[in-house]
Each structure stands twice: as C-alpha cells, then as structure tokens.
Amino acid sequence: MPLKIYKRGATWHFRGTVAGRRLRGSTGTSDKTIASRIAAETEQRHWKGHLDGPGAVLTFAQAAIKYRAAGKSTRFLEKVEDYWKDSLVKDITPGAITQAAIEMYPKAGPATRNRQAIAVTQAVINHASKLELCAFVRVERFTAEKKVRKPVTLEWVQKFAAHALPHQAALAWFMFQTGARVSEALRVTWDDIDLQKRTVLLGQRKTKSERLAHLPPETFTAIANMPRDRKRVFLYATRMGAYKAWTTACKRAGIERLPYHSCRHGFATGLLQAGYDVVTVAKVGGWKNARQVLETYGHANEDPTITDALSGTGTDKRRRKHA
C-alpha cells in the first residue's frame, strides 16, 4: 500500500509498502502538509530506485554512510560530506569534483586539493560502485610538483641526540631506526616495548595494521635509560607538543631543521643504499607495497663510474658487502 502518514506525539510519521519493500520512518515535522510532501517524495524516490536502479536515487550522504560502515579511512571526509551533502551521486561528474576541490580549498596547492578533496570524493563514490550502487568515477588530478624529501643521516641523528633532551634523542633514534611515523612513535607505551627481545609493537592507523619492529643498539640504549613514570614512552601526546623542543635541539646542534618524517625517509634511504632490496625495506618499514618505497625513497646513484662493476673492475659497495 502507498505510504500513509500518522501522528505520534507531536511528530508525523509514515509507513507503507513501496515496490514490495516495507517502509517506516519519521518526517521530522509536526506540520501535516509538509509531512505529506515528505512521505510522497519518499515514495517517489523508492519507486524511482526500483524502476531505474539504485544509482538514480543514491545521494553522496548515503554513499558516505556505507563508506564509513565499511571501516574506510575518514581522514578529510567530514569536509567533503559537508560540501556534497544530499547531492545525487549520478550528478557528481569529474568536472564537478575538480571544481569542488577548488571551492573547498581555495588557498591550497594542487597536492592538498588532490589529497583532501578529489581523492576522498572519488573513494566514497567508487566504494559505492563496488557495491553496484552507481557508476565508477575517474578524476584527473591537479598537476603537483613532487617535493624532494631530504632524509636524515646517521651523522644528523648523532648530532641531534647530543644536543637534545633524553626523550627527544630517543624519539629521533626510534623513528630513524624503526621507520616509525611520528604519530606511531608518540602512541607507543611501555606495554608495547619488550626490552628482553628488543622489539616494539607499532600500530599503524594509516594501513590499519600492526608490525613488530626491532630496536637497534642506539635506540635500545636510549629507551632502556629512560624513566618509566609515564605511560607514553616519548612523553608527548601530539607532534606539535614535541615541535618546540625538536627545533631547539636542531639549533643547538647547528644542523638543518628537518621534519619528523625525514627520519622515516632516512630509514628507507639508508637501507636501500646499504643494498637491501625494496621488498624487504617495505616489509620492515610497514609500507603498503614496494612500489611506494621505490617511488618515494629511491634515489639514483649519481656516480657514472659504477658501470665499471659490470667488468669486475669497479668498487661497488653492495657487491663487496654481500660477496
């Protein structure tokens, strides 16, 4: 039967059967005229979805609910949801998504618009597409200049540690020698550390996984000598809380102020330059795949004489190390 409205308390509700589906809900209003319109529009929408397919009536808000329910990343999602709201997904074209990125982030650069607007909108829609609720969408990204990330080196960390507070020095060694992101490092508690086995359990929100990392000598020593009067190993709750002391230590050491992530960069770059294969580096560092490590952290050797190694006359460090 078609949807009928009825009053419960001060609010009108609707119930009935549309296209074989039993529907029941609140109109959210005490105005009977408005309630009747809402019920009629609800009935029309469900008939349209039944006759023309779910893609004809799917809204971005509905797609976002399914995306969240699937446990997908919600980073940057809220602003995107606020922008599209109840827009029909079928009307959200690649061009509209590009324009939305500009409107959502008018002062941001191409990389930010790509990451925080286009990628998120596309992810929500394409998740709905996998559920066969709408068509797949492909959006061309803004051209962004790739930043050359400068890695920390062993010498940099040694100088930093010599002029930093004990917990700051331990943090630098930890990120450099385990490849931990600063967010992962700052979440580490003493329950995650096993000094007997020299391991630490790292929980990765970005990839929603865990990995057991080894503690090399410098990191092990720095952590073992720290007081355990607080739950968090590195004391700080947020990266901004540690920022001032980090900057001060760099100035005291007379070294370039590199961001936290340069430690993770140094971890990957150092292992690759030491001759370890990219698959192994990705595994021990917690990267999703080897391609990401290679594209982000791989650097060409600028010495043209390395080709001497092909005749057996070169001094290739990797070949000598594993000989």
N, C-alpha and C positions, 0 to 999 in steps of 0.2 A: 504494500500500500504506500501511497505517497507520504512524504513527511508531514506530520501534524505537529503543531505547537501546543504546549500545555504549560501551565504556570506551577512553579514550585517555589514557595515563598514569594519573594518579590521579583524573581527572575523567570523569564520564559525559556523553556527547553524544547527540543524537537526529538521526534522518534518516528520510525517507519522503516520501510524496506525499499531500496532502490537498486535495480538491476540484480536482484537476488541477494543483496547484501543488507544486513540489518544495521541501521544507523541510529545512534542515540547521542545527544550532546546538549550543551548549554549554548544559548545565543549570547549570553553575557549582558543582556539588556532587560530592563523592566518595561520597555516600550513595545506594545504589541505589534504595531505597524512595522517597526524595524525588525522585530523578531521574525515576523512573517517573511520579510525580504531575505533575511539571513537563511532561513530554512529553505526558501525557494532557490536561492543561489547555491546552497549546499547540494540540493537535489540535482540541480542542473549540472554542477561540476562533476558529480559522481556519474551521471549519465554520459557526460562527455568523455570521461576517463574510460568508461565501459565500452563506448562505441568507437572512440578514436585512439584508444590506447592510453596508458598512464602518462606518457610524455606530453600529452595535450594539456594536462592539468597540474603537472608537478611543479611546485614552487621551489625557489632556492632554499627557503627556510626548511621545507620538508626534506630536501636533499641533504642539507646540513645536519639535520637531526639524525638521519641514517648514517651519515659520515661519523658523527660523534659516537653513535651507538656501536659502531664497528671498532671503536678504540683507536681511531686515527689521531694523528697529531692535531692539537687545537691551537698550536702556535700561530699567531696572527689571524686566527679565524674570526674572532669576535668583530673586528672592524669590517671584515668582508661581509659577514652576516648582516651587520647594521646597514651596509650600503645596498645590498641586493634585496633584503627583506623578503617580501612575497612575490617578487618578480618571477614570471614563468621561466623555467629553465630553457624552454624552446626558443625564447626570445633573447636569450643571452648569447649573442654572437661573438666570434673572436674580436671583431672590431669594437664591440661594446665593452668587452673585458679590457682591451687596451686603453680605451678612454676612461674606464673606471679606475684603472691604476693611476692615471694622471690626476684624476679628481680626488682620489683617496690620499695620494701622496704628492701634492702639487710642488713641494720644495725638495723632494727626494731625487736621488740619482737613479739611473737605469737599473742598477743591481737591486736596489731596495724595492723598486716597483715590481721587478720580476719576481723577487723572492716573497714579498709580503702581500702582493695583490694578485698578480697573474697566476703564480704557481698554486696559491691557495684556492682561488676560484676554480681553476681547472681541476684540481684534485677532488673537490667536492662533486663537481659535475661528472667527472669520469668515474668516480666511485658509484654514482647512481647509474651510470651507463653499464657498469659491470653487473648491476642488479637488473639490467634490462628495463630501466625506467625511462631512459632518454637516450639521445644520440651522443656519441663521443665527440669531444671538442678538442681542437688543436689550436694553440695560440702562439703566434710568433713573438719572441721575446724582444725587449729593447736591447740594442747593442750596448754592451757594458765593457768598459776597459778592464781587462783582467789585472788585478793587483798582484805585484810580485811580493810575496811574503818573505820576509827576512827571518831565517831561523837563528835561534841562539846556538852557540857553540859550547863545547866543554870549557874553554877558556872564559867565555862570558859568564857561565854559571859559577865558575870558581871565584871570579872577581865579585860577582853579585853576592854570593854566600858569605864572602869575607867581610862585607860591609852591611849585611842585613841582620835583622833580629832573628833569633834562632828559628822561630816558626816560619818566618818568611824565607829563610835559607832552605829549610826543609821543604817548603812548598815548591820552590824553584827546582830543587833536585828531583822532587817527586814527579812533577809534570814533565821534566826533561827526560827522566829515565824510565817512566812508565807510559808516556804518551797520553796521560790523562788530560782531559779538558779541565779548565779551571772549575767549572760547575761540578764536575765529577769529583775533583780533588777536595773541594770545600764540603762536600757531603760525606766524606769519609769519617767514620767514627772509629774508636778503638776496638769496637766489636768486629770491624772489617779487617783489622790487622792481625796477622799471625807472625810474630817475630821469630818463632822457632822454625817455621817453614820459609820465612822471608817472603811472604805473599800478602797481597791486599786484594779484597774483593771490590771491584768497581761496578756500580750500577749505572748504566747508560740510558738516560731518558731519551736521547735523540734516536737511538736504534732500539730502545725498549729491550735491552738485553743486559747480561752480566758477563764479566770476564775476570779471570784470576790473573793478576799481574805479579811479576817477580820484582823484588826490591834489590837492586844492585847495591854494592858496598856503600857508596856515598849517601844514598837515600836511606838505606837501612840504619846507618850510624846516626844520621840526623834525626830520624824518627825515634830511634831507641833512646836517645838522650833527652827527649822532650818530656816535660811533666805531663801527668795524666789526670790532672784535676778537672778537666772539662771533657764533655762528650765528644766534641769535634776535635779531630787531630790537629787541624790547622787553624783553629780558633774562630776564624771569620765565618759569618753566615752567608755573605754575598761578596761578589767580586769587587764591588765599589767600596766595601768596607776595608779591603786589603789594598786598595789602589794607592792611597797616600804613602803608606809605608813602602810599597813597591817602588814608587817613583823616587822617594828619598834615598833608598838603597842604591838605585842606579846612579844618582847624582854623587853620592859618597864614593862609589866605586870608580867614577869617571868613565862610565860606559854608556853606550846608547840606550835610551829607554825603549825597550822592546815590550810589546804587549804580552799578556799571559800566553796567548795562543802560539807565540813564537817558540815556546818551549815544546809544545806538541809538534810543531814544524821541525824543530831541531831533532826531536826523537826520530821522526821519519827520515829526514835528510841524512842524519848521521848513520842510521842503519843501512840505508841504500848505498851510501858512499863507502861503507865498510864491506860492501859486497853481498849483502843479504838480499835474496830475491823479493820482489814486490809482493808476492802472495804471502810470504812469511811475515813481512812487515805489516801488511794489512791485518793479519790474524792477531799478532801480538799487540797491535795498537788499537784494536777494536774498530777498524774501519769496515764499512759495509762490504766493500769489494776492492780488489786490487786496482781496478781502473781508476778509482777515486784517488788512491795514493799516487799512482803514476802521473795522473794529470795535474794534481795539485802540488806534489812534492818532488817529482822527478826533475832533475836538472842535468843538462848536458855538460860533459867534461870539455872545457874549452881548450885543452892541450892537444894540438894536432898531431903530436908525435906518438900518441897512444897506438897509432896504427902499426908501429914497429913491433907490437906484441904479436902481430899475425905472422911475423917471420922468425919469432923466437928471440929477437934481439931487444925487445922492449923491457921496461921495468914496471909492468902492470902490477899494482899493489894487490889487486884482488887475486890475480893468478898466483902470485908468490905466497899470499896468505893461506890459500887453500891447497897449495901444492903438497 
